[in-house]
Amino acid sequence: MSDRAAPWATEVESKAERRRQRLAQATGRQRAARLLALSLVGLLLVYAGALFFLRPATSGTSLDYGQLVRDAACTAPRCPAKVTQATLLSQDNRLVGTLVTPGGGGQQFATALPSADPTTLLRDLAAGGTRLAVDGQEAKALVRFLAQFLLPLVILADLFALLFLLIQGGGGQAAELVRFATLGSRRRTAEARPTTFADVAAAGEAVTELAEVRDYLADPSAYAAMGATPPKGVLLVGPPGCGKTLLARAVAGEAQASFFSIAGSEFVEVLVGVGAARVRDLFAQARASAPAIIFIDELDGVGRRRGAGVGQGHDEREQTLNELLTQMDGFSPAQGLVVLAATNRPDILDPALMRSGRFDRQVTVDRPDVEGRLDILTLHARGRRLVDAETDLALVARATPGFTGADLANLVNEAALLAVREQATVIGRTHLEEAAERILSGPRRRGRLLSDEEMYTVAYHEAGHAVVAAALGKAGAVRKVSIVARGRGIGHLATVTGSEDGSVRRRSTIEVQLAVALAGLAAEELVFGEPSTGAEADLERATAWARDLAGRFGMSEAVGPVRVLHEDREVFLGRDYLTSGDVSQPTLEQLDGEVRRILEESRRAATGVLRAHRPSLDDMAAALVDQETLEGPDLEAALSWIASRPRRSSRSD
């Protein structure tokens, strides 16, 4: 064991020595940078003083050059004014002197001479008896030479030296402005309590896969003795908010390794070559701090498929991707370096990036099931005062299918905020349920007042959903029925939660969902004789389900067991379901007709159920108008009575 530890101890000592050397170099650079900054300030002050010294002489009254020429050329006995003495300043190209008026008064003047030769003026002044003198201004000539040539060169040299020191690491924010082709320090600072796998819930399979990365970074000798090579890259795939970044931080915390985090979009710039230079800089930093983990969030920002899209590709992004591929091929696992990446769109990544030897392993981080949601809620409820945490969190977990870890964390925080708003001492079940409703449908709109007609329309609409769901065997899934306006909707749809989180659904299950979705529209037509605009969202959801049933899952007898629709994989086409090029036009027309038939049968099935339970529909709508919300024992009693009655065939009208 000691023989294995000796190389690591030597490596630790060498790293400490290099760290001390870097610290000494950084201190020296900072001292030199301060001296250069002070000298630069001094040179600028000297330059400003030189410019002030080189100002043209302005003694006396400023005299127009044309007036001076006329006075000098005057030969009359009584001239308006006469120059008695004048001095030519060669560097300023000005003439200064004394001007005497006929009244005997004298005044000092200064005149700027033209760029042309002023010989005629000087000859006229001499002929008129003016005492002329010439001042060479040798001091100004020397200062002008220094200000025009020597001082700018010295200032520029000082500035370039200061910028060079800033680039080498001694300039803080100013260095970041200059260091455009590099990333700066991307290493996360040490946390007071590092993130570990204990901070991750409902990701047992992902933790198992990532534990090998932790074990390798902590003790690579065990893998070397077995001849096993750990994965060089691990891609975390899953919807947003499922904890991919948290898992990457947990791996680094468990292995006590350096953690370099960057987003894929930070590599791509307008200037050619900048992205590739940043990739090289990132891997160089990670190698110098091994063992280390490089985490690239939103990998699709830099790793999109090359050549996809209308027209030519993005040259800078492709060059950056090429450099990333080269860097991932260029390091050995023995260097103690592992690349983790996260994306929610693995279908658009370049195949060269996904091959073995680069991202060897894909780990799916999906939405949690009911047990996972309970674990996540329990994790985020630590340190918060709940009335009955065990019971309340279990109910919330069952009522929130499809919620991600981020959604559940937001739910617990919203419940705490609601408790603070109500000045409560503990978080109760009502706070948790209201928080879930706010996330699903938005906050209550208390300022939206419904007219009597609107209120009855919304009440029958929501009551129709609940009655059909109960009559078709989904009474236990209905938790609350409300006509309170939330978010952008006029009325709050009945809260119907799925009884299972599985992704495998039978055709009968989808048909029940279609009937429940169209039950609001059927109730409006049954009671009022016409539909309203409140069924827009229901129609959109039901149409998508019907298209999937007939075009994707092959559950339609008319279309047959064939997939007509497919999820497009190209970057520029987005995420719509488009028809394949090998599907004929008659098949597409048949698909459209089958979608209409499925929707019409679902509407008729919902109408038949509502006619069979019309008294219950009227009673529930009246109760909603009176109470606005039905839940708990009242709702359970009404729905259980409906479910206990034998229902007619769902195909009858």
VENUR-V642925 format. One record per residue. N is the residue number from 1. SS is DSSP state (2 for helix, 1 for strand, 0 for the rest). Layout:
n->(N:N)
ss->(SS:SS)
//
This chain:
n->(1:2:3:4:5:6:7:8:9:10:11:12:13:14:15:16:17:18:19:20:21:22:23:24:25:26:27:28:29:30:31:32:33:34:35:36:37:38:39:40:41:42:43:44:45:46:47:48:49:50:51:52:53:54:55:56:57:58:59:60:61:62:63:64:65:66:67:68:69:70:71:72:73:74:75:76:77:78:79:80:81:82:83:84:85:86:87:88:89:90:91:92:93:94:95:96:97:98:99:100:101:102:103:104:105:106:107:108:109:110:111:112:113:114:115:116:117:118:119:120:121:122:123:124:125:126:127:128:129:130:131:132:133:134:135:136:137:138:139:140:141:142:143:144:145:146:147:148:149:150:151:152:153:154:155:156:157:158:159:160:161:162:163:164:165:166:167:168:169:170:171:172:173:174:175:176:177:178:179:180:181:182:183:184:185:186:187:188:189:190:191:192:193:194:195:196:197:198:199:200:201:202:203:204:205:206:207:208:209:210:211:212:213:214:215:216:217:218:219:220:221:222:223:224:225:226:227:228:229:230:231:232:233:234:235:236:237:238:239:240:241:242:243:244:245:246:247:248:249:250:251:252:253:254:255:256:257:258:259:260:261:262:263:264:265:266:267:268:269:270:271:272:273:274:275:276:277:278:279:280:281:282:283:284:285:286:287:288:289:290:291:292:293:294:295:296:297:298:299:300:301:302:303:304:305:306:307:308:309:310:311:312:313:314:315:316:317:318:319:320:321:322:323:324:325:326:327:328:329:330:331:332:333:334:335:336:337:338:339:340:341:342:343:344:345:346:347:348:349:350:351:352:353:354:355:356:357:358:359:360:361:362:363:364:365:366:367:368:369:370:371:372:373:374:375:376:377:378:379:380:381:382:383:384:385:386:387:388:389:390:391:392:393:394:395:396:397:398:399:400:401:402:403:404:405:406:407:408:409:410:411:412:413:414:415:416:417:418:419:420:421:422:423:424:425:426:427:428:429:430:431:432:433:434:435:436:437:438:439:440:441:442:443:444:445:446:447:448:449:450:451:452:453:454:455:456:457:458:459:460:461:462:463:464:465:466:467:468:469:470:471:472:473:474:475:476:477:478:479:480:481:482:483:484:485:486:487:488:489:490:491:492:493:494:495:496:497:498:499:500:501:502:503:504:505:506:507:508:509:510:511:512:513:514:515:516:517:518:519:520:521:522:523:524:525:526:527:528:529:530:531:532:533:534:535:536:537:538:539:540:541:542:543:544:545:546:547:548:549:550:551:552:553:554:555:556:557:558:559:560:561:562:563:564:565:566:567:568:569:570:571:572:573:574:575:576:577:578:579:580:581:582:583:584:585:586:587:588:589:590:591:592:593:594:595:596:597:598:599:600:601:602:603:604:605:606:607:608:609:610:611:612:613:614:615:616:617:618:619:620:621:622:623:624:625:626:627:628:629:630:631:632:633:634:635:636:637:638:639:640:641:642:643:644:645:646:647:648:649:650:651:652:653)
ss->(0:2:2:2:2:2:2:2:2:2:2:2:2:2:2:2:2:2:2:2:2:2:2:2:2:2:2:2:2:2:2:2:2:2:2:2:2:2:2:2:2:2:2:2:2:2:2:2:2:2:2:2:2:0:0:0:0:0:0:0:1:1:0:0:2:2:2:2:2:2:2:2:0:0:0:0:0:0:0:0:1:1:1:1:1:1:1:1:1:0:0:0:0:1:1:1:1:1:1:1:1:0:0:0:0:1:1:1:1:1:1:1:0:0:0:0:0:0:2:2:2:2:2:2:2:2:2:0:0:0:1:1:1:1:1:0:0:2:2:2:2:2:2:2:2:2:2:2:2:2:2:2:2:2:2:2:2:2:2:2:2:2:2:2:2:2:2:2:2:2:0:0:2:2:2:2:2:2:0:0:0:0:0:0:0:0:1:0:0:0:0:0:0:0:0:0:2:2:2:0:0:0:0:2:2:2:2:2:2:2:2:2:2:2:2:2:2:2:0:2:2:2:2:2:2:2:0:0:0:0:0:0:1:1:1:1:1:0:0:0:0:0:0:2:2:2:2:2:2:2:2:2:2:2:2:0:0:1:1:1:1:1:1:2:2:2:2:0:0:0:0:0:0:2:2:2:2:2:2:2:2:2:2:2:2:2:2:2:0:0:0:1:1:1:1:1:1:0:2:2:2:0:0:1:0:0:0:0:0:0:0:0:0:0:2:2:2:2:2:2:2:2:2:2:2:2:2:2:2:0:0:0:2:2:2:0:1:1:1:1:1:1:1:0:0:2:2:2:1:0:2:2:2:2:0:0:0:0:0:0:1:1:1:1:0:0:0:0:0:2:2:2:2:2:2:2:2:2:2:2:0:0:0:0:0:1:0:0:2:2:2:2:2:2:2:2:2:2:0:0:0:0:0:0:2:2:2:2:2:2:2:2:2:2:2:2:2:2:2:2:2:0:0:0:0:0:1:0:2:2:2:2:2:2:2:2:2:2:2:2:2:0:0:1:0:0:0:0:0:0:0:2:2:2:2:2:2:2:2:2:2:2:2:2:2:2:2:2:2:2:2:0:0:0:2:2:2:1:1:1:1:1:0:0:0:1:0:0:0:0:0:0:0:0:1:1:0:0:0:0:0:0:0:0:0:0:2:2:2:2:2:2:2:2:2:2:2:0:2:2:2:2:2:2:2:2:2:2:0:0:0:0:2:2:2:2:2:2:2:2:2:2:2:2:2:2:2:2:2:2:2:2:0:0:0:0:0:0:0:0:0:0:0:0:1:1:1:0:0:0:0:0:0:0:0:0:1:1:1:0:0:0:0:0:2:2:2:2:2:2:2:2:2:2:2:2:2:2:2:2:2:2:2:2:2:2:2:2:2:2:2:2:0:2:2:2:2:2:2:2:2:2:2:2:2:2:2:0:1:1:1:0:2:2:2:2:2:2:2:2:2:2:2:2:0:0:0:0:0:0:0:0:0)
//
